[in-house]
């Protein structure tokens, strides 16, 4: 595989990651203050719905809950592909080196920025910057009022960081950064991929594909949507690398494929992409999913035992389908805006909650006062 194609593929992935982070920030900024984007177009009463923003593809701008699964898909694809590319080089010596270094660097890349974000939010909380924000019951630092004894703030910082690790169950909430619940899943999924690639290193391509596909199917059956995301895109990465290797040894074809076949292939990809976006746009309904088709119990899937698990799995399937088809809009994902969002995506994910909790209510109050002469909420 040429370096150019490798870089190009990474560029569109960066664009997807950036757009996903922006959608997540939009979701957390608007959730609780806007209700229309989070209801279904066909929901009753009709006079409160039937809005354009409730239809796809516009609803994707508010699909923050679903976008979390897209982060897992992006991570699984990128960390797996980075190692698979080095397989077979120097009797797999390059692959072994990449694997061993990735195990250490993955943890550092995730948790050094998390530590900085936890420290930043705790310092701001200590200074009283969160005075306009009311935390949910399981969040915040109720025992550490602003400008109080430093020991209680250190304990709250430790709580925030410990909840982001996830290896130790916390009974007292998640501190100031509840969004970091995804970090242990990212680490667990990455390590599962590293171990799988290492174990299948001596195997033939067909055996690797078969085993990875079995793993993905098992995780889907048992309702483990996070690992299903990671292993499904590991399967895509294996297939793509296999196709690239075959293309490098087969003589180039001089004739063009039939135009009709090419059009049908594009139409099928577009339909599949639309299906993935539709699943990602399934509305977030809090805990009330029971009356909708995607909450129906399936006897062949006994471990899909809760409506919230149902919707998470359907979102995961939508993310997997979307990431498979997104290269058809590669040019959009490699645009300057998408690439800029990709460059700041991790920082945006880490700090957007702090920004929202410190400044959102002040921004809304100032805007409402300037436009309508009254404060937000009046």
Helices and strands as residue ranges (DSSP letters): H 3-30, G 36-38, G 46-48, G 52-54, G 58-62, H 64-84, H 93-126, H 150-165, G 178-180, H 181-199, H 205-221, H 225-249, H 259-280, G 293-295, H 307-325, G 326-329, H 330-333, H 336-343, H 345-355, I 356-360, H 361-372
